[in-house]
Amino acid sequence: MAIISGAAHTLAEAWDNLDGDRRRQLLNMIGDQAEHVSELLGDLARGLPPGVRYELDSLTEAHSQDAPR
């Protein structure tokens, strides 16, 4: 949550001083981190230990990238 809060605060306080690329980076960071927090909360709601689903998804993604195309 600290990353989300920090990026949002930076955008709010320095919007006019940031170029478009930096604004997009911060907005993407907020979106990515919010998605991660949402996944963690979903895992907790389903009773899985935090991070288990994330690790499983990471392994699945790594395996799919190694598979022949």
PyRosetta script that sets phi, psi and omega in degrees:
from pyrosetta import init, pose_from_sequence

init()
pose = pose_from_sequence("MAIISGAAHTLAEAWDNLDGDRRRQLLNMIGDQAEHVSELLGDLARGLPPGVRYELDSLTEAHSQDAPR")
pose.set_psi(1, -28.0)
pose.set_omega(1, -179.4)
pose.set_phi(2, -63.0)
pose.set_psi(2, -37.2)
pose.set_omega(2, 179.2)
pose.set_phi(3, -65.9)
pose.set_psi(3, -44.8)
pose.set_omega(3, 179.5)
pose.set_phi(4, -61.5)
pose.set_psi(4, -48.6)
pose.set_omega(4, -179.3)
pose.set_phi(5, -62.1)
pose.set_psi(5, -44.8)
pose.set_omega(5, -179.6)
pose.set_phi(6, -63.6)
pose.set_psi(6, -43.6)
pose.set_omega(6, 179.2)
pose.set_phi(7, -65.8)
pose.set_psi(7, -41.9)
pose.set_omega(7, 178.8)
pose.set_phi(8, -64.7)
pose.set_psi(8, -41.4)
pose.set_omega(8, 178.5)
pose.set_phi(9, -62.9)
pose.set_psi(9, -44.2)
pose.set_omega(9, 178.4)
pose.set_phi(10, -59.6)
pose.set_psi(10, -44.8)
pose.set_omega(10, 178.2)
pose.set_phi(11, -61.0)
pose.set_psi(11, -44.5)
pose.set_omega(11, -177.6)
pose.set_phi(12, -66.0)
pose.set_psi(12, -40.2)
pose.set_omega(12, -174.9)
pose.set_phi(13, -84.1)
pose.set_psi(13, -29.1)
pose.set_omega(13, -171.0)
pose.set_phi(14, -123.7)
pose.set_psi(14, 17.6)
pose.set_omega(14, -175.6)
pose.set_phi(15, -46.9)
pose.set_psi(15, -50.8)
pose.set_omega(15, -176.3)
pose.set_phi(16, -68.0)
pose.set_psi(16, -21.8)
pose.set_omega(16, -178.9)
pose.set_phi(17, -93.7)
pose.set_psi(17, -5.4)
pose.set_omega(17, -178.6)
pose.set_phi(18, -98.9)
pose.set_psi(18, 140.6)
pose.set_omega(18, 175.1)
pose.set_phi(19, -79.7)
pose.set_psi(19, 168.8)
pose.set_omega(19, -175.4)
pose.set_phi(20, -58.8)
pose.set_psi(20, -38.4)
pose.set_omega(20, 179.8)
pose.set_phi(21, -64.0)
pose.set_psi(21, -43.0)
pose.set_omega(21, -179.5)
pose.set_phi(22, -67.5)
pose.set_psi(22, -37.9)
pose.set_omega(22, 176.4)
pose.set_phi(23, -60.7)
pose.set_psi(23, -46.2)
pose.set_omega(23, 179.3)
pose.set_phi(24, -61.5)
pose.set_psi(24, -41.1)
pose.set_omega(24, 178.4)
pose.set_phi(25, -60.0)
pose.set_psi(25, -45.8)
pose.set_omega(25, -179.7)
pose.set_phi(26, -66.7)
pose.set_psi(26, -40.7)
pose.set_omega(26, 177.9)
pose.set_phi(27, -64.6)
pose.set_psi(27, -40.7)
pose.set_omega(27, 177.0)
pose.set_phi(28, -64.2)
pose.set_psi(28, -39.9)
pose.set_omega(28, 177.9)
pose.set_phi(29, -61.2)
pose.set_psi(29, -44.6)
pose.set_omega(29, 178.4)
pose.set_phi(30, -60.6)
pose.set_psi(30, -46.8)
pose.set_omega(30, -180.0)
pose.set_phi(31, -62.3)
pose.set_psi(31, -45.6)
pose.set_omega(31, -180.0)
pose.set_phi(32, -62.5)
pose.set_psi(32, -45.8)
pose.set_omega(32, -178.5)
pose.set_phi(33, -68.9)
pose.set_psi(33, -37.1)
pose.set_omega(33, 176.9)
pose.set_phi(34, -63.2)
pose.set_psi(34, -39.7)
pose.set_omega(34, 177.2)
pose.set_phi(35, -62.9)
pose.set_psi(35, -43.2)
pose.set_omega(35, 179.2)
pose.set_phi(36, -62.1)
pose.set_psi(36, -44.4)
pose.set_omega(36, 178.4)
pose.set_phi(37, -62.7)
pose.set_psi(37, -40.7)
pose.set_omega(37, 178.7)
pose.set_phi(38, -61.3)
pose.set_psi(38, -42.5)
pose.set_omega(38, 177.7)
pose.set_phi(39, -63.1)
pose.set_psi(39, -43.0)
pose.set_omega(39, 178.4)
pose.set_phi(40, -61.3)
pose.set_psi(40, -43.2)
pose.set_omega(40, 178.9)
pose.set_phi(41, -64.9)
pose.set_psi(41, -38.3)
pose.set_omega(41, 175.9)
pose.set_phi(42, -62.4)
pose.set_psi(42, -42.7)
pose.set_omega(42, 177.2)
pose.set_phi(43, -60.7)
pose.set_psi(43, -44.2)
pose.set_omega(43, 178.7)
pose.set_phi(44, -62.2)
pose.set_psi(44, -40.4)
pose.set_omega(44, -179.6)
pose.set_phi(45, -65.4)
pose.set_psi(45, -30.6)
pose.set_omega(45, 179.2)
pose.set_phi(46, -87.2)
pose.set_psi(46, -2.5)
pose.set_omega(46, 177.1)
pose.set_phi(47, 86.6)
pose.set_psi(47, 8.2)
pose.set_omega(47, 177.4)
pose.set_phi(48, -81.7)
pose.set_psi(48, 146.8)
pose.set_omega(48, 174.2)
pose.set_phi(49, -61.9)
pose.set_psi(49, 143.6)
pose.set_omega(49, -179.7)
pose.set_phi(50, -54.1)
pose.set_psi(50, 135.0)
pose.set_omega(50, 175.5)
pose.set_phi(51, 90.2)
pose.set_psi(51, -16.3)
pose.set_omega(51, -177.2)
pose.set_phi(52, -62.9)
pose.set_psi(52, -49.9)
pose.set_omega(52, -179.6)
pose.set_phi(53, -63.8)
pose.set_psi(53, -40.0)
pose.set_omega(53, 177.9)
pose.set_phi(54, -58.2)
pose.set_psi(54, -45.4)
pose.set_omega(54, -179.8)
pose.set_phi(55, -64.8)
pose.set_psi(55, -41.3)
pose.set_omega(55, 178.1)
pose.set_phi(56, -62.9)
pose.set_psi(56, -43.6)
pose.set_omega(56, 178.0)
pose.set_phi(57, -63.0)
pose.set_psi(57, -39.2)
pose.set_omega(57, 179.1)
pose.set_phi(58, -64.2)
pose.set_psi(58, -42.6)
pose.set_omega(58, 178.4)
pose.set_phi(59, -64.9)
pose.set_psi(59, -41.5)
pose.set_omega(59, 178.6)
pose.set_phi(60, -62.4)
pose.set_psi(60, -44.3)
pose.set_omega(60, 179.7)
pose.set_phi(61, -64.5)
pose.set_psi(61, -43.9)
pose.set_omega(61, 179.3)
pose.set_phi(62, -62.0)
pose.set_psi(62, -41.4)
pose.set_omega(62, 179.4)
pose.set_phi(63, -64.9)
pose.set_psi(63, -41.6)
pose.set_omega(63, -178.5)
pose.set_phi(64, -67.9)
pose.set_psi(64, -29.9)
pose.set_omega(64, 178.4)
pose.set_phi(65, -73.3)
pose.set_psi(65, -28.5)
pose.set_omega(65, 179.6)
pose.set_phi(66, -83.0)
pose.set_psi(66, -17.2)
pose.set_omega(66, -177.4)
pose.set_phi(67, -69.2)
pose.set_psi(67, 144.6)
pose.set_omega(67, 177.2)
pose.set_phi(68, -63.3)
pose.set_psi(68, 147.3)
pose.set_omega(68, -178.9)
pose.set_phi(69, -104.2)
pose.dump_pdb("model.pdb")
